[in-house]
Amino acid sequence: MQKMLNYRNEMKFFVNFHQYYIIRQRLRTIMGQDEHAGADGEYHIRSLYFDDVNNKALHEKLGGVRDRLKYRIRIYNGQDDVIHFEKKIKFNESIAKLKEPLTRAMYNAVLAGRYEVLKVQEKPLLMEIYHEMTHKLLRPKVIVDYVREPYVSPNGNVRITFDKELRTGLHGIDIFDQELRPVRAIDENMMIMEVKYDEYLPSAIKIALQLEGLVRQSASKYVICRKFLKYNTWEDQ
């Protein structure tokens, strides 16, 4: 049985380092540090995004389709103790996420094209992804790599993250490849701030963010890295 979806509001903004320092100082007085962050207040995220033979997820995003979804495998801090296959769903202005854990052996099988490893009847999400791979040729497309600094608040279930050093793995698709050298996909002075919350955004946090002075962005990290790959391919050089 498919899990219930928990939809949340999501806003994304490009911020420069000056804006980041100011907003971060304000948030530190009213929000807590995420429990998963390290001693430096950050953790590393690397995701392998998938798309079908028609690049449906990419084109729907670029075309402004309101309701859409995408699939990815995600790891943290380069470790294989937590590997998730995720489905991110966008509906109206809200987002929801479903995920199932993978073992390293399952991940290796998927990367090798042995998709039958996902054919697990009691795991609806994995069965759905298996169907997408066998019938719509869902395949790995690009690695998205960045450092995240997260803040949380129980009021409104708010989560605010600063995603820094956004990089793409170019043509590499193995997120555990020790030789992978991701390259920057956006200006080094810029980062992405994401604001997620349930029913409401507390006024104190809204004031701290001063959202009207920021540039809201619509492009996803997946799209940014796919477009970078398209215009910066060096495979023939």
Buried (B, 14 or more C-beta within 10 A) or exposed (E): EEEEEEBBBBBBBBBEEEBBEBBBEBBEEBBEBBEEBEEEBBBBBBBBBBBBEEEBBBEBBBEEEEEBBBBBBBBBEEEBEEBBBBBBBBEEEBBBBBBBEBEEEBBBBBBEEEBEBBBBEEBBBBBBBBBBBEEEEBBBBBBBBBBBBBBBBEBBBBBBBBBBBBBBBBEBBBBBEEEBEBBEBBEEEBBBBBBBBBEEBBEBBBEBBEBEEBEEBEBBBBBBBBBBBEEEEEEEE
